Amino acid sequence: MKLLDNKVAIVTGASRGIGEAIALKFAEHGANVAFTYVSSDEKAKALEARLQAMGVKAKAYKSNAGVFEECEALVNDVVKEFGTVDICVNNAGISKDNLILRMSPEQWDEVMDVNLKSVFNMTKLVVRPMMKARKGSIINMSSIIGMKGNAGQSSYAASKAGIIGFSKSIAQELGSRNVRVNSVAPGFVETDMTHYLKDGEGAQNYLSQIPSVNSVLPKISPMSASSWLPT
């Protein structure tokens, strides 16, 4: 039996990058996957086919998670098509990096809608089927930038910090109903969204802050190891 056999998962923003990897990993563990995208029909259909080839039910939905009405239609369709929602991964996200003096109100609003308002939209809508089943898991994708901040990324940092505070609050609201809410804050991950940083100074700053394995693991000599290894 696989870890997520017959579970139904919604993953927003899953036609590429981290969302795509999550959808594939869930399918590997037996989950049926409904995922959203906003632009590339070709990539979405390709992922849908890959997931179905893994022996699970999968369907791509063209839906903007930052628009409440579209989220409402999505969740209703998923419940009708798949029967329920066990897991919701709020992964949809964008960045519109700019210094505050150059950032337009429209850029700020777009980041907030896609990154933060989407988490409210989807959480509010999946809570009902989860509470009815008295079980569920909501996973909200934040970022290390939401914890540390970064020059030129005030909108992105604010949206990701908001996700952390939101997740902590909703976890307290839903814990008694057996619905878990967590946020995940990855560091720098090379995806389509971050590719422009790959060779720049910003990426090197992120990478330099990642500790090496040797710096975080204790040094154990062969002799000392023998004292705790099972015989």
Backbone torsions as a table, in degrees:
resi	resn	phi	psi	omega
1	MET	NA	134.1	-179.5
2	LYS	-86.7	159.1	-174.4
3	LEU	-57.4	-38.1	-174.4
4	LEU	-117.1	27.4	-178.5
5	ASP	-50.3	124.4	174.3
6	ASN	66.8	7.6	172.7
7	LYS	-75.3	153.1	177.9
8	VAL	-112.2	121.8	-177.4
9	ALA	-119.3	136.6	168.6
10	ILE	-104.8	130.4	175.8
11	VAL	-125.6	117.7	179.6
12	THR	-86.8	148.4	178.5
13	GLY	60.6	51.1	-169.5
14	ALA	-111.7	12.7	-178.1
15	SER	-80.6	-4.7	-179.9
16	ARG	-160.6	171.5	170.8
17	GLY	58.2	-140.4	-176.0
18	ILE	-61.2	-41.2	-179.4
19	GLY	-61.2	-42.4	177.8
20	GLU	-61.4	-44.5	179.7
21	ALA	-61.9	-39.4	178.6
22	ILE	-64.2	-47.1	-179.6
23	ALA	-58.9	-43.6	-179.8
24	LEU	-66.0	-40.7	179.5
25	LYS	-66.8	-40.4	177.4
26	PHE	-61.6	-44.2	179.4
27	ALA	-63.1	-38.7	177.7
28	GLU	-58.1	-33.0	-179.8
29	HIS	-94.7	11.7	170.4
30	GLY	97.6	3.6	-178.5
31	ALA	-79.2	144.4	167.8
32	ASN	-82.8	135.4	-167.8
33	VAL	-123.9	124.6	167.5
34	ALA	-108.3	127.4	-177.3
35	PHE	-134.0	155.8	-177.2
36	THR	-112.5	158.3	174.9
37	TYR	-153.3	166.1	-178.9
38	VAL	-125.0	-16.0	-173.6
39	SER	-127.5	-62.4	-168.9
40	SER	-87.0	101.7	175.3
41	ASP	-61.6	-37.3	-177.3
42	GLU	-63.3	-47.3	179.5
43	LYS	-65.0	-39.5	-179.2
44	ALA	-64.3	-45.0	179.7
45	LYS	-65.5	-36.3	178.2
46	ALA	-64.7	-42.9	178.4
47	LEU	-67.3	-41.4	178.0
48	GLU	-55.7	-43.5	-180.0
49	ALA	-66.5	-40.3	179.0
50	ARG	-62.8	-41.8	179.9
51	LEU	-66.3	-44.5	179.6
52	GLN	-63.3	-33.8	178.4
53	ALA	-66.9	-16.7	178.4
54	MET	-87.0	3.2	174.3
55	GLY	89.4	16.5	178.9
56	VAL	-118.1	165.8	174.2
57	LYS	-82.8	134.0	-178.3
58	ALA	-147.5	144.8	179.4
59	LYS	-150.3	135.8	176.9
60	ALA	-92.7	137.5	177.9
61	TYR	-125.3	125.0	175.3
62	LYS	-81.6	106.3	-171.6
63	SER	-154.7	134.0	177.7
64	ASN	-91.6	111.0	-176.4
65	ALA	-66.4	-15.7	178.6
66	GLY	-82.2	-4.0	-180.0
67	VAL	-111.8	117.7	-172.5
68	PHE	-58.9	-43.1	-176.9
69	GLU	-63.3	-36.8	178.3
70	GLU	-69.3	-37.9	176.5
71	CYS	-64.8	-40.3	179.5
72	GLU	-61.6	-44.9	178.0
73	ALA	-64.7	-38.9	179.5
74	LEU	-60.8	-53.2	-176.5
75	VAL	-63.4	-41.2	177.2
76	ASN	-60.2	-42.0	180.0
77	ASP	-66.9	-40.6	-179.5
78	VAL	-65.2	-44.4	178.8
79	VAL	-61.9	-40.7	178.8
80	LYS	-66.2	-41.4	-175.1
81	GLU	-81.1	-40.1	-172.8
82	PHE	-106.0	-15.0	177.2
83	GLY	100.2	-30.2	-178.7
84	THR	-168.4	-176.1	171.5
85	VAL	-134.3	116.9	178.6
86	ASP	-97.2	-32.4	-174.3
87	ILE	-137.1	137.2	173.0
88	CYS	-130.5	119.9	175.7
89	VAL	-106.0	110.9	178.9
90	ASN	-87.9	92.6	-173.2
91	ASN	-111.5	-16.9	-176.5
92	ALA	-55.0	132.2	-179.2
93	GLY	-164.9	152.9	175.7
94	ILE	-140.1	167.7	170.8
95	SER	-132.3	142.3	174.7
96	LYS	-130.1	69.1	-171.5
97	ASP	-66.4	134.2	177.5
98	ASN	-170.5	151.7	173.1
99	LEU	-66.9	151.5	-174.3
100	ILE	-59.1	-33.6	179.8
101	LEU	-66.9	-23.7	-177.7
102	ARG	-105.2	-9.8	-175.6
103	MET	-76.6	131.2	178.9
104	SER	-89.1	156.1	175.3
105	PRO	-57.6	-33.6	-179.9
106	GLU	-66.4	-39.8	177.3
107	GLN	-63.4	-44.5	178.7
108	TRP	-59.9	-48.6	-177.0
109	ASP	-63.0	-39.4	-178.6
110	GLU	-63.6	-43.2	178.5
111	VAL	-64.3	-42.8	-179.8
112	MET	-64.6	-39.6	-179.9
113	ASP	-64.8	-48.6	-175.1
114	VAL	-74.5	-42.2	-173.1
115	ASN	-85.4	-40.6	-172.1
116	LEU	-108.7	-49.2	179.7
117	LYS	-61.2	-33.0	178.4
118	SER	-60.8	-35.7	179.8
119	VAL	-67.7	-41.6	174.3
120	PHE	-60.8	-49.4	-177.0
121	ASN	-54.7	-54.8	-174.5
122	MET	-69.5	-39.7	179.6
123	THR	-62.3	-47.5	-179.3
124	LYS	-57.0	-37.0	-173.2
125	LEU	-85.4	-31.3	179.6
126	VAL	-83.9	-14.6	-178.8
127	VAL	-61.0	-38.0	-175.9
128	ARG	-60.9	-54.0	178.0
129	PRO	-65.0	-30.5	178.5
130	MET	-69.6	-43.4	178.7
131	MET	-65.7	-35.5	178.0
132	LYS	-63.2	-38.5	179.1
133	ALA	-84.9	-9.9	-176.5
134	ARG	56.3	40.6	174.6
135	LYS	-168.2	154.9	176.9
136	GLY	161.0	164.6	179.3
137	SER	-140.0	126.2	176.9
138	ILE	-114.6	124.8	-177.4
139	ILE	-120.4	118.1	-176.6
140	ASN	-107.9	123.4	-176.8
141	MET	-84.0	108.2	174.6
142	SER	-97.3	-147.5	-179.6
143	SER	-163.4	153.2	174.4
144	ILE	-59.5	-26.3	178.1
145	ILE	-65.7	-29.2	176.4
146	GLY	-70.0	-17.3	179.5
147	MET	-98.4	-33.5	-173.8
148	LYS	-108.2	-23.5	-173.2
149	GLY	77.0	166.9	177.5
150	ASN	-165.9	132.6	-179.9
151	ALA	-58.2	133.5	-179.9
152	GLY	86.5	-1.3	-178.9
153	GLN	-128.4	37.9	-175.7
154	SER	-62.0	-40.0	-179.1
155	SER	-69.1	-43.9	178.9
156	TYR	-63.2	-45.4	-179.9
157	ALA	-62.3	-43.4	-179.3
158	ALA	-63.6	-41.8	-179.4
159	SER	-66.1	-39.5	-178.0
160	LYS	-75.4	-33.3	173.3
161	ALA	-65.9	-39.1	177.5
162	GLY	-60.6	-36.3	178.4
163	ILE	-62.1	-39.2	-179.7
164	ILE	-64.6	-47.9	179.2
165	GLY	-64.0	-40.5	177.4
166	PHE	-60.7	-46.4	-177.5
167	SER	-62.6	-42.3	179.3
168	LYS	-61.8	-40.1	-178.6
169	SER	-70.2	-46.3	-178.3
170	ILE	-68.9	-30.6	175.8
171	ALA	-59.7	-38.1	178.6
172	GLN	-71.8	-33.2	178.3
173	GLU	-69.5	-38.0	-169.4
174	LEU	-104.8	-7.2	-177.3
175	GLY	-56.3	-40.4	-178.6
176	SER	-69.0	-15.4	178.0
177	ARG	-97.4	11.0	178.7
178	ASN	65.8	29.8	175.0
179	VAL	-111.8	119.2	-177.9
180	ARG	-91.5	140.6	177.4
181	VAL	-130.8	123.6	179.1
182	ASN	-136.8	154.7	171.3
183	SER	-118.1	148.7	179.2
184	VAL	-119.4	133.8	-176.8
185	ALA	-121.1	82.8	179.7
186	PRO	-67.6	156.9	169.4
187	GLY	-83.9	-154.9	-177.4
188	PHE	-66.8	122.5	177.2
189	VAL	-125.0	126.4	-178.6
190	GLU	-75.9	111.1	177.3
191	THR	-136.5	-178.5	176.4
192	ASP	-57.4	-36.3	-176.0
193	MET	-71.0	-31.5	-176.7
194	THR	-104.4	4.0	-173.6
195	HIS	-59.9	-33.2	-177.7
196	TYR	-65.7	-17.7	179.3
197	LEU	-89.3	-9.5	-167.5
198	LYS	-50.9	-48.3	-174.6
199	ASP	-102.9	6.7	-176.8
200	GLY	-92.4	174.8	179.9
201	GLU	-64.3	-33.6	-179.0
202	GLY	-60.4	-44.9	-180.0
203	ALA	-63.9	-40.8	180.0
204	GLN	-64.1	-34.9	176.4
205	ASN	-63.7	-43.8	178.4
206	TYR	-62.5	-48.0	-175.0
207	LEU	-65.2	-34.2	-178.8
208	SER	-67.9	-18.9	-179.8
209	GLN	-88.6	-4.6	179.0
210	ILE	-85.6	118.1	-178.3
211	PRO	-68.5	145.1	175.8
212	SER	-73.9	160.6	179.2
213	VAL	-58.0	-41.3	-177.1
214	ASN	-65.6	-25.5	-177.1
215	SER	-83.1	-18.0	-177.2
216	VAL	-110.3	-17.9	178.9
217	LEU	-94.6	139.7	177.6
218	PRO	-65.9	145.8	177.0
219	LYS	-84.8	119.2	-176.0
220	ILE	-118.3	121.6	177.9
221	SER	-76.9	156.2	178.8
222	PRO	-54.1	-37.1	-177.6
223	MET	-70.5	-43.0	-178.7
224	SER	-69.1	-31.3	179.3
225	ALA	-63.9	-33.7	-177.9
226	SER	-64.6	-18.5	-177.7
227	SER	-78.2	-19.1	-178.9
228	TRP	-119.0	-11.1	177.6
229	LEU	-71.6	139.5	179.5
230	PRO	-66.0	145.9	179.5
231	THR	-103.8	NA	NA
